[in-house]
Amino acid sequence: MKRANHFDTIADVFNRIWYFSDDYKDFIISHIHTDLALCSNDILADIGGGTGSFTSRLADEAHLLRAYCIEPSSAMCDEAAKLSNVTAVCSDAYTFLASQVPFTKMLFKEVIHHINDRENFWKSAYKSLPDNGKILIITRPQNIAFPFFEAAKIEFSRNQPSQEVLETQLRHGGFFITSHQRSHTFTLAKKDWYTMLRHRFMSDLGVFNDQEIEEGIVEIEQKHPGETIDILDNLIFITATKQL
Ligand SMILES: C[S@@+](CC[C@H](N)C(=O)[O-])C[C@H]1O[C@@H](n2cnc3c(N)ncnc32)[C@H](O)[C@@H]1O
């Protein structure tokens, strides 16, 4: 549970430091809505749903029957529990699946690199889902386009499974796969980007000490003069459908 502890340390600032833009959130939400074909009969399991902010918007906008935010970091889960339209479950993905709580759609947004033994997980998930049930993974390619310092890019790549591996594992689990690569660019004040880095907004940054983060920021500063920084987010959306 080493990585969940990382999120315990940033739970209170998570929504603020992960704030990109309303456009960015709308872009993500609309694709989740479409890729998962969400409708009012659906029960959503948002695995590693963090503070539940995306779970809550999806519950609201798709009029979901129920929306679970499954989150092993108790500090993050406590934030999700404050949302009236979300059922917060303080649990990891494996425990939730083993509990046999029914669900029709499952979301992994920026979480899949935390899930080990995915092959067995998909086999169980396949059994639990109804016909036409869907899983959506939103993740990033191993070569991240974010303006990180070099050591952070290497660390990210080391922790990140490739798209091919993820797709193959899902196919072995019995699922039919469709994938899309989608990008969103936004501009941040550099001071805000550096605040996100200093808070280690991604768990990959958790291995760097304060001095290494400051040295990394100097490295970024040399490549990006000016007050603002353009952030290109290349995202991979993998939809897995149970088709009998
Ligand atoms: C980058 S955050 C993403 C949060 C949320 N999905 C979002 O996009 O706002 C990754 C989350 O995965 C959770 N996590 C880590 N290991 C997990 C596991 N084994 N099962 C479920 N969630 C896990 C972490 O606690 C953290 O909240």
The ligand as an SDF file (V2000), in Angstrom:
LIG
                    3D

 27 29  0  0  0  0  0  0  0  0999 V2000
   -3.6580    9.7910   -9.5910 C   0  0  0  0  0  0  0  0  0  0  0  0
   -4.8600    9.3430   -8.3930 S   0  0  0  0  0  0  0  0  0  0  0  0
   -6.2980    9.3740   -9.4350 C   0  0  0  0  0  0  0  0  0  0  0  0
   -7.5310    9.7590   -8.6840 C   0  0  0  0  0  0  0  0  0  0  0  0
   -8.8120    9.8710   -9.5370 C   0  0  0  0  0  0  0  0  0  0  0  0
   -9.0490    8.6810  -10.3330 N   0  0  0  0  0  0  0  0  0  0  0  0
   -8.7520   11.0860  -10.4060 C   0  0  0  0  0  0  0  0  0  0  0  0
   -8.4900   10.9600  -11.6090 O   0  0  0  0  0  0  0  0  0  0  0  0
   -8.9510   12.1970   -9.8970 O   0  0  0  0  0  0  0  0  0  0  0  0
   -4.5760    7.5930   -8.1630 C   0  0  0  0  0  0  0  0  0  0  0  0
   -5.4690    6.9820   -7.0630 C   0  0  0  0  0  0  0  0  0  0  0  0
   -5.3710    5.5580   -7.0970 O   0  0  0  0  0  0  0  0  0  0  0  0
   -5.4510    5.0800   -5.7660 C   0  0  0  0  0  0  0  0  0  0  0  0
   -4.9210    3.6990   -5.6990 N   0  0  0  0  0  0  0  0  0  0  0  0
   -3.6430    3.3020   -5.5060 C   0  0  0  0  0  0  0  0  0  0  0  0
   -3.5540    1.9580   -5.4740 N   0  0  0  0  0  0  0  0  0  0  0  0
   -4.8230    1.4740   -5.6320 C   0  0  0  0  0  0  0  0  0  0  0  0
   -5.4160    0.1590   -5.6660 C   0  0  0  0  0  0  0  0  0  0  0  0
   -4.6570   -0.9400   -5.5230 N   0  0  0  0  0  0  0  0  0  0  0  0
   -6.7530    0.0550   -5.8210 N   0  0  0  0  0  0  0  0  0  0  0  0
   -7.5150    1.1640   -5.9780 C   0  0  0  0  0  0  0  0  0  0  0  0
   -7.0110    2.4420   -5.9510 N   0  0  0  0  0  0  0  0  0  0  0  0
   -5.6930    2.5900   -5.7920 C   0  0  0  0  0  0  0  0  0  0  0  0
   -4.6350    6.1040   -4.9950 C   0  0  0  0  0  0  0  0  0  0  0  0
   -4.8910    6.0680   -3.6010 O   0  0  0  0  0  0  0  0  0  0  0  0
   -5.0610    7.4080   -5.6670 C   0  0  0  0  0  0  0  0  0  0  0  0
   -6.1430    8.0240   -5.0250 O   0  0  0  0  0  0  0  0  0  0  0  0
  1  2  1  0
  2  3  1  0
  2 10  1  0
  3  4  1  0
  4  5  1  0
  5  6  1  0
  5  7  1  0
  7  8  2  0
  7  9  1  0
 10 11  1  0
 11 12  1  0
 11 26  1  0
 12 13  1  0
 13 14  1  0
 13 24  1  0
 14 15  1  0
 14 23  1  0
 15 16  2  0
 16 17  1  0
 17 18  1  0
 17 23  2  0
 18 19  1  0
 18 20  2  0
 20 21  1  0
 21 22  2  0
 22 23  1  0
 24 25  1  0
 24 26  1  0
 26 27  1  0
M  CHG  2   2   1   9  -1
M  END
$$$$
